Amino acid sequence: MADTYHHGDLRRALLDAGAAALAVSGVDGLSLRGLARDAGVSPAAVYHHFAGKAGLVAALAEDALWSIDAALAAAVEAEADPVRRYRALGVAYVAFAVDHPERFRLAFGPTRAGGFAGMAETGGPLPAERPAFRQLVRVVQGLDPAPDDPVEVMVASWGLVHGVAMLILDGPLAAMVGGRDRLLALAGRLIDRLQV
């Protein structure tokens, strides 16, 4: 145990172990004792970083948002054309949901203090400063010509890709379309229909 505890960034190691456990058993299956066991540390070490399970869940939700933000940023940076960046952003959002469904649900869940729903409760940063959403702001602001109403474009864009993601995760879309590549191609075509 001691070797693992002193490996470096224990909080990061605990978040990684929590994300892996989340993928297997969802939020209900998370346990601080199990997390300690998986990370090779004592339960007390986990409590040093997270105030109980609620603190762990909030930290995992925030970490998921930053992971989504990083995936979106990478997709945007791979494209030079503003419209292609816009499309890539939306497809990357849906791809994250498909590839990491439990983390995606946690990030945007209605009862998770670390996700978007917790912003009003915690007095968190403005949406334009929040991980994931800030990438959308950046891309929409970079469109040429600039949209007449950028907020409307942001809401329509986010609503579309989030709706598609949820229809894949919790609705019939995955069964209707089938396969990751086909789902992402559909997301891209739907984004194209917004005509920004």
C-alpha positions as MATLAB code, in Angstrom:
seq = 'MADTYHHGDLRRALLDAGAAALAVSGVDGLSLRGLARDAGVSPAAVYHHFAGKAGLVAALAEDALWSIDAALAAAVEAEADPVRRYRALGVAYVAFAVDHPERFRLAFGPTRAGGFAGMAETGGPLPAERPAFRQLVRVVQGLDPAPDDPVEVMVASWGLVHGVAMLILDGPLAAMVGGRDRLLALAGRLIDRLQV';
ca = [
       0.000    0.000    0.000;
       2.708    2.495    0.921;
       4.331    2.354   -2.531;
       1.065    3.214   -4.250;
       0.215    6.021   -1.828;
       3.490    7.814   -2.487;
       3.382    7.443   -6.282;
       2.557   11.089   -6.909;
      -0.869   12.663   -7.309;
      -3.128   10.543   -5.114;
      -6.217   12.641   -5.806;
      -5.756   12.072   -9.554;
      -5.249    8.344   -8.996;
      -8.443    8.235   -6.903;
     -10.411   10.102   -9.565;
      -9.128    7.699  -12.227;
     -10.078    4.704  -10.074;
     -13.472    6.311   -9.425;
     -14.064    6.852  -13.155;
     -13.187    3.197  -13.827;
     -15.549    2.037  -11.073;
     -18.255    4.364  -12.378;
     -18.006    2.773  -15.838;
     -18.541   -0.680  -14.335;
     -21.156   -0.101  -11.659;
     -22.545    3.427  -12.017;
     -22.929    5.941   -9.199;
     -24.821    3.536   -6.976;
     -21.936    1.083   -7.092;
     -19.321    3.624   -5.993;
     -17.837    2.992   -2.586;
     -15.050    4.843   -0.823;
     -13.756    1.567    0.636;
     -13.739    0.006   -2.822;
     -12.004    3.060   -4.223;
      -9.349    2.822   -1.497;
      -8.854   -0.862   -2.288;
      -8.567   -0.194   -6.035;
      -6.040    2.603   -5.475;
      -4.102    0.573   -2.911;
      -4.531    3.049   -0.061;
      -6.283    3.131    3.281;
      -9.889    4.377    3.486;
      -8.605    7.286    5.582;
      -6.520    8.440    2.615;
      -9.666    8.638    0.485;
     -11.478   10.701    3.136;
      -8.514   13.077    3.154;
      -9.414   14.009   -0.450;
     -13.216   13.613   -0.528;
     -15.815   14.408    2.122;
     -17.699   11.145    1.846;
     -19.413    9.679   -1.175;
     -21.181   12.947   -2.021;
     -17.815   14.700   -2.235;
     -16.442   11.932   -4.432;
     -19.457   12.076   -6.758;
     -19.191   15.876   -7.048;
     -15.472   15.618   -7.818;
     -16.094   12.894  -10.410;
     -18.788   15.036  -12.053;
     -16.443   18.020  -12.264;
     -13.653   15.782  -13.546;
     -15.994   14.404  -16.224;
     -16.808   17.951  -17.350;
     -13.108   18.718  -17.703;
     -12.609   15.482  -19.651;
     -15.440   16.475  -22.001;
     -13.841   19.919  -22.311;
     -10.503   18.344  -23.283;
     -12.152   16.080  -25.880;
     -14.003   19.033  -27.381;
     -10.878   21.189  -27.435;
      -8.921   18.449  -29.213;
     -11.660   18.064  -31.833;
     -11.791   21.809  -32.426;
      -8.020   22.182  -32.701;
      -7.921   19.499  -35.399;
      -9.976   21.718  -37.734;
      -9.036   25.090  -39.233;
     -12.319   25.977  -40.936;
     -14.843   27.584  -38.509;
     -17.824   25.570  -39.772;
     -15.859   22.312  -39.649;
     -14.776   23.205  -36.104;
     -18.425   23.708  -35.174;
     -19.367   20.312  -36.609;
     -16.374   18.586  -34.995;
     -17.326   20.051  -31.628;
     -20.829   18.574  -31.798;
     -19.666   15.180  -32.991;
     -17.025   15.047  -30.233;
     -19.705   15.831  -27.639;
     -21.843   12.918  -28.820;
     -18.754   10.680  -29.078;
     -17.882   11.331  -25.439;
     -21.408   10.336  -24.418;
     -21.210    7.140  -26.465;
     -17.719    6.247  -25.217;
     -18.215    7.228  -21.546;
     -21.943    7.012  -20.800;
     -21.741    6.965  -16.998;
     -19.322    9.886  -16.846;
     -21.488   11.837  -19.295;
     -24.643   11.162  -17.258;
     -22.853   12.170  -14.075;
     -21.525   15.414  -15.584;
     -24.971   16.571  -16.652;
     -27.192   14.791  -14.167;
     -29.895   16.840  -12.444;
     -28.835   15.918   -8.923;
     -25.055   16.073   -9.239;
     -23.585   19.109   -7.481;
     -20.461   19.014   -9.636;
     -22.280   19.104  -12.956;
     -24.053   21.911  -14.758;
     -27.123   21.499  -12.565;
     -25.043   22.428   -9.538;
     -23.974   25.812  -10.893;
     -26.999   27.672   -9.546;
     -26.762   25.917   -6.182;
     -23.038   26.478   -5.713;
     -22.713   29.890   -7.312;
     -20.228   28.392   -9.765;
     -18.712   30.193  -12.729;
     -20.849   31.611  -15.480;
     -21.720   29.092  -18.214;
     -19.258   30.701  -20.637;
     -16.480   29.848  -18.173;
     -17.611   26.293  -17.445;
     -15.707   23.354  -18.855;
     -17.314   21.951  -22.015;
     -19.650   24.922  -22.516;
     -16.731   27.325  -22.918;
     -15.657   25.367  -25.999;
     -19.057   25.969  -27.583;
     -18.828   29.690  -26.797;
     -15.391   29.848  -28.381;
     -16.455   28.034  -31.552;
     -19.669   30.019  -32.043;
     -17.792   33.285  -31.506;
     -15.354   32.185  -34.230;
     -17.999   31.584  -36.886;
     -17.702   33.744  -39.977;
     -20.002   35.406  -40.624;
     -20.893   35.851  -36.980;
     -24.428   34.714  -36.159;
     -27.043   37.425  -35.557;
     -27.849   35.861  -32.186;
     -24.917   33.790  -30.859;
     -26.810   32.788  -27.713;
     -29.599   31.328  -29.831;
     -27.046   29.387  -31.900;
     -25.403   28.085  -28.714;
     -28.715   26.964  -27.212;
     -29.848   25.306  -30.452;
     -26.473   23.597  -30.852;
     -26.223   22.347  -27.307;
     -29.857   21.264  -27.298;
     -29.358   19.269  -30.480;
     -26.197   17.399  -29.493;
     -27.292   16.841  -25.907;
     -30.651   15.546  -27.097;
     -28.973   13.199  -29.564;
     -26.601   11.987  -26.845;
     -29.449   11.269  -24.442;
     -31.491    9.530  -27.146;
     -28.490    7.290  -27.714;
     -27.877    6.600  -24.025;
     -31.399    6.361  -22.669;
     -33.643    6.225  -25.701;
     -34.163    4.267  -28.888;
     -31.588    5.937  -31.132;
     -28.749    3.429  -30.618;
     -31.033    0.525  -31.527;
     -32.528    2.390  -34.487;
     -29.221    3.516  -36.010;
     -26.770    0.999  -34.598;
     -23.012    1.223  -34.279;
     -20.790    4.033  -33.038;
     -19.672    5.205  -36.487;
     -23.220    5.405  -37.801;
     -24.376    7.276  -34.690;
     -21.593    9.841  -35.015;
     -22.255   10.242  -38.749;
     -25.919   10.893  -37.946;
     -24.907   13.467  -35.320;
     -22.735   15.218  -37.912;
     -25.552   15.343  -40.457;
     -27.972   16.740  -37.877;
     -25.457   19.432  -36.906;
     -25.108   20.350  -40.578;
     -28.864   20.965  -40.715;
     -28.559   23.833  -38.222;
     -27.026   25.902  -41.053;
     -24.831   28.184  -38.988;
];
